[in-house]
């Protein structure tokens, strides 16, 4: 895929910018880290060349100067709130994050339970953390938050919260998801630091929206598409425009919260070092874009993907039509339609001519390959095999997987596992291909082509199974489906 972003430049610029901000506050900075530190596939899709772990690699370059605080809302533990992308609860994700930091040489100072008011599930989690040897601190609800500044910045407000002792110049405050209390944790820590005579500072790290790109740049519009469920939007930062006469882009929630944040910082430290929400940020991602046209194209494709994800969700669940309506407006603003990808027209045309479910994929060279449901393979498997053949230069008519590898799997499914469908799913197809590759050089060659499909866009004329979609996404293939089921029925797995 054509790159439009320099990962190396980004890591260098971002690390340098954070060091500058640490120095600005005399050597101690609390950095609220928004978004995903790992697995940021949205960023890698809209900024081709951005690696999903870029932000974490950047932090690793500062590992000797970093401690991490992980904030989690006690109410989210009580509600068993889960991450939609990983399917695990927030409390489990805290442990996952702590493991990742620890194994990469980054110290975890503590886990902070925010909004704690004796929730039973939160108490169980506290005991679990204690058994694991992880420090846990409690932050309590504050009446009148966030507007009663005098109460918040007092012994009865932040003063009640337990202080996390840290020794390193950069304290990264992160969380398993939004609403976890990262900002409140940072400001509470600042309150305690200043009481101890430490002139610590605060800054915010958010990748999107990109403050130094235009408001209607597709990369920023794609972020609106990604967060359509939050009912938020990108806006011009009015505080920055008034203070400096410069136009920058920020998120409406951050702009709305800024007067309160500034007032809190003034109460804590005597003055606020920031004149705008943009001032608080340290994001340098916009300076590492090397090909704007490539990023524009990638962002527009991401907006279309978000649309199809939403319409398929409505078909599956009956809920979310308001998200679809908003995404239609977002697509119009970005100047794209649902036919933006050539894979869609290719899949629908072949389905019309063959009468079978079809998948189509745009390959790295821009060509489009298709695959339809057959006696042995489902549409997803057929497309995967045809795409692999194409990128490895193997004859499309050649039967790469031997019958000896396919038939035992089909028999196991139908005769022993109770399935009525003998066709192989993509994961089963790859197993059969791997078995065949032990004795076939051609199969081994085709199998080695999997990395070449990473970043490609696939479109299916029907909704494929969640298992098939998950496997393709694991291979790095972006998946969209027409919002219709292959079979008429009440239940679709």
N, C-alpha and C positions, 0 to 999 in steps of 0.2 A: 504494500500500500504506500502511496505517496506521502511522505512525512511532511508535517508542517510545524513541528515543534522540536526544539533541542533539549533533550533531557539533561545532558551534561551542563549546558549553560544555566538551566533552571536551578539545578542543585547548587551550583556555585553561587549564583546570584542570591538565592533564597537564604542559604547559610550565612552569607555576608550581611544580608539585611537584618537578620535576627541578631547577629553579633553587634551590629550598630545600635539596635534598640536596647540591648542589654547594657551597652556602654552609656546610653542616654540616661539610664536610671541608676547609674553608679555601680552597676555590677550585679543587679538582681532583677529578674523579669519573670512575671507570671504570664504565660502565653496560653490563651484560650484557643484550643485547637478544634475548629469546626470541621464537619464532614468526615470522610473516611481517611484514616492514615494508611490503611492497607486496602488492596483490592478496589481501588478507585477506578472502576471500569468506565464510569461516565466520563471522567476526565480523559481517559485513554481513547475513548471513541470520538470525542469532539475536538481533541488536540492530538491528531495522529503523530506519534512519536513519544508521547507522554507514557511512561511505564506505570502500571497500576500501583507499584510500590515506590514511586518516585519520592513522595513526601517522607516516607519512612527512611529511605536511603539518605535523604537530606539530613534527617535527625540523627541518623547513625554517624554521620560525619561530625556531629557535635556531641557524641555519646559521653565523653568524659565530663562535659559541662551540664548534663541533663539529669533531672529527676522527674518522675511522672506521678501525677495524682489522677486517679480514675474516679470520676463522680458518677453516682447512680442514685436516682430518685427512689426513695423507699416505697413510694406509692406504686411505682412501676414494678417493683419486686412483688408487692402484695397482689397486683393485678396479673402477675405472670406475663408481663409484656414481652413480646418476642420481636426479633429483627426479621423483617420480611425477606431480606436477601439470603440470610443464613438459616433461618428457621429455628434459631435457638433463643432462649429467653435472655433478657438483659443481664441477669445475674450470672448466667453461664458465660455470657460474652465478656463480662468483667474478668473472669478467670482466664479465658482465652487470650484476652489482651495482655494480661499480666504475664502469661507464659511467653508470649511473643516478645515483649519488652525484655524480660529476663534473659531469654536465650540469645538475644541480640546485644547483650551488654549494656542495656539501659535500665537504670535503677527505678523501681517502683517505690515511691515514698509511702504511699497509703492509698486506701480506698475510702472515699468520703460518701457516707449515706446522707443525702440531702433530704429535706422535708421529713425528717424522722420524727415520729410521734408515737413510738411504741408499736408499730405494725408487727404482728407476729411473724410474718414471713421474713421481714427485715431482720428480726432478732435471730431467726434460724440462720440467715445468711451471715450475720455477724459472728455467730459461733463457728460456722464453717470457715470463715476467714481466719479466725483465731487458731483453729486447729491446723490450718495451712501455714501459719506463721506470718500472715499478712496483716499489717497494721490497719485498723479501721477506726475512723473518726466520725462523729455525729454532728450534723448541722440541722438546726431546728427551724420550723416555720416561724416567720416573723409577721406579726399582725400589722396590716397596713403596707406590706411590701407590694410594689417598690416605691410608693409615693411618700410614705412617712419617713423622710430622710433622717430627721433627728432621732427617731426611735431605732431605725435600722443601724445607723452608725453610733451605737451606744453599747453600754454594758448589757442591756436587755435585748439587743439585736445581735449584731455580729459578735459581740463580746461573749454571748452564751455558747457560740459554736466552738467546738474543739479545734485547736490549732494543730496543723501538720508541720512538724519541724523539718526543715530542709536545709541543706548545706551547699548546694550547687547553684551557679549563677542563673541557670535556666530551668524553670519549673513548668513543664507542659501539663496543662489540665485538659484531659480528654474524657470521653464517655462512650457508652455503647450506642447512644442515639440521642435525638433531640429531646429537650425538656428535662434533661438530667441535672441541670443546675451548675453548669460550668462557670458561667459569669459570676453567679453568686458565690461560688467557691473561691474564685480568684479574688473578688473584692473582700470577702471575709478574711482571706489570708493577708491581703494588703493591710487591713485594719489591724490585725495582730502584729504584723511586721512593724508597722509604724509605732505602735505602742511599745515595741521593743527597741525602737530607735534605728530600725533598718529602713533605708529609703528605697524600697522596692517599687517596681512599676508594673503596669499591665499593658498587654497588647493582644490583638486578636488575629488569628490566622484563618482565613476562609479562601478557598480556591475560587469559588464562584459567588456572585457574578464577578467578572474580571473588571476591576475598577477603571482601568485605563483603556478599555475598549468602548466603542459607542454603545449607547443604551440599546439600540436596535440591531446590534451585531448578532448574527445567528448563534455564536457561542453563548452569548448572554441570554438570548431567547430560548436556547436549548435548556438552560438551567431553569427557566420558568416552566418548561414542559416537564422537566424531571421532578419539580416540586409542586405540580398542579394540585396535589392532594392537600397541600398546606394553605391554599388560598392566599398566597403571597405573590409579590411581584417585584421586579427590578424598577428602581426609580433613580432620577438624578439626585445626588446628595445636596440638599439645599444649604446645609451648614458649610460645606466645603466651598460651594459657589459663592456664598456671602463672604466667607473669610478670605478667600484667595482669588476669587474671580475665575476659577477653573471648573470645568464640567467633569465630574466623575460619577461613576455608577455604583450604587449600593442597593442593599435589600431593604424593602420598606419596613420590616420589623426592626432592623438595626437603626434605621433613621428615626423611627418612632421612639425607640428606647434611649436614644443618645442623650436627650436632655436629662433624664434620670441618672444615667451612667455618669455623665459629667458632674452632676450635682453630688453624687455619692463620692466621686474621686476628690472633689473640692473639699467635701466634709472630712474625708479621711486624711488627705495630704495637705490641705490648705489651698491648693490650686489644682486645676486640671491641666495636664500637658497637651491636651487635644482640643482642637477647634471643630472637629467633625468626625463622623464615623469612619470616613476614609483615612483620617489621620491615625486612628487606632489600629488600622490594618497593617500587615507587613507582607502581603501577598505580592510576589514578583512574577507570577506565571505569565502575565501579558508580555513581559519583556523577553520571553524565551520563544515566542512565536516566530518562526522563520519563513513561513509561507502562509500568508493570510487566506489566499484562495483555497488552499487545501483544508484549512480549518473551517472556512465557511461551508464548503461542500460536506465535510464530515458532520458539522453541527446540524445542517439541514436534514441529513439522513437520520440523525439521532432524534430529531423532532418527529419525523415520520414513524420511527420505531415506537416512540412513546405513544403515538396515536393508536397504532395497531395493538399495542399491549393493553391500552384502555378499552378498545372496542371488543377485544377478545374477552377481557375480564367481565364486561357487561354481558356478553353472550353466555359465559360460564356461570355467573352469579346473579345476574339480573340487577346488580347495583353498579353505580358509578357513571351514570349517563351524564351527570353534570361535569365530570372530568372530561368526558369525550367532547362535550360542547365547548369547554374552555380550550381544549387542544385544537379544535377546528379553528378557533380564533387565532391561536398561536401559530398554526400552520399558515394561515392567511397572512399574518404579520411577517413571517419569515419568507413568504413567497414560494411555498411548496404545496404540493397536493399529495394524495395518497398514492399516486402513480410515479412518484419521484424516482423510485428504484426500478430499473429495467427488469429486475427479477420478478416483480409482480405481474407485469404484462406477459412475460414468458410463461409463468406458471399457469395463469388463468387461460391463456391461449391453448396450451398443450392439454389442459384438463378438458377444455371444450372439444378438442379434436379426438381425444382418446377415451373420454368418459371415466377416467381414473383419477384419484388424488395425485397431485403433482407437486414437486418441490423444484425450485430454481435457485441458482446461486451465481452471484457476480464474483468471478475469479480475480486474482491480483492483476492480470493483464487487461481487465475490463470485459473480457468475454463472459457469456452467460451459458451455464450448463444446466440441464434439467434431469430429473429422475422421477419415474412414476411407480405406483404400486404394481408389483408383479406377483407371480405365484410364490416366489421365495423371499422377496424383500418388500418391506413397506416403503412408502414414499421417502421417508427420511433416510432410510438405509440406502435405497437406490440412488438418491441424490448424493449422499456421502461417497459412495463408491465411484460414481461417474465423475465427481469433482476430483477425487484422488487420481483417477486415471488421467484426467485432463492435465492436471498440474505436474504429473510425472511422465507424460508423453506415452502412455500405454494406450493401445488400440481400444476404443470405446466398445467394440463388439466382442472383445475377448472376455471369456468367463474366468475371472481371476481366482475366485474362491471355489474350491473343489466341492462337489456334491458330498464327498465323504466327510467334510467339515460341517456342512449345513444340515444334512439329514438327521444326525444324532441330536442336534440341538432342537430341531423341529419336533422330533419324536418325544423328547423329554418334555417339551412344553405342552404338547397335546395329550400325551398318554399318561404322564406322571404328575404334571403340575396343573392340570385342569383347564388349560387355555384352549379356546376354540380357534385361535389365530396361529397358524403354523409359520407365518412370515417372521423374519428376523428383525428385531429392533436394532438401532445403531450400535448399542453396546454389545449385543449378541453378534452382530455383523463383524465388529472389530475383533471379537474373540475368534470367530471363524477365520478371519483374515490372518490373524496371528498364528493360528494352528497351521494354516496353509503355507505361511511364509517359512516354516521350518524346512519345507522341501521344495519350495518354489521361489526362484530368484525374482520373478515378476511380482509375486505377492509381497515379497520383502521390499521391493522397490516402491510399490503402491503404498504400503504401510508407512514407509519413511517419508511420504509426502504430507503427512498430517500437519506438521508445523506450517506448511505453506497455506493452509486454509484459515489460519488465525487472522481475525479481523475481517473475513469475508462476510457478505450479507446474503442470507438465505430467506426465501419467501415460499410459503406453502399455501396451496389453494384450499386447504381445510385446516382446522385446528388439530395439531398433532398432540400426542400424549405428553403429559408433564415429564415422563421419564425420557422420552426422545428429546424434548426441548432441553432438559437439564444436561444430557450428554453432549449435545451439540454446543451448548454454551460452555461446557467444560473444555471443549476443544478450541474455544475462542471464536466460535462462529456466532454472528448476530442473527437472531431468529425473529421473523414476523409471520403471522398467519392471517389468512382471510377469516373473518368472523363467522364461520359456519362449520358445523360438525360433519364428519364423513357419513355418519348414519343418523337417521331420524330416531330419536328415542328420548326417554326422560332422564336417563343416567349416563353421564359421560365421565370416564375415569381420566 
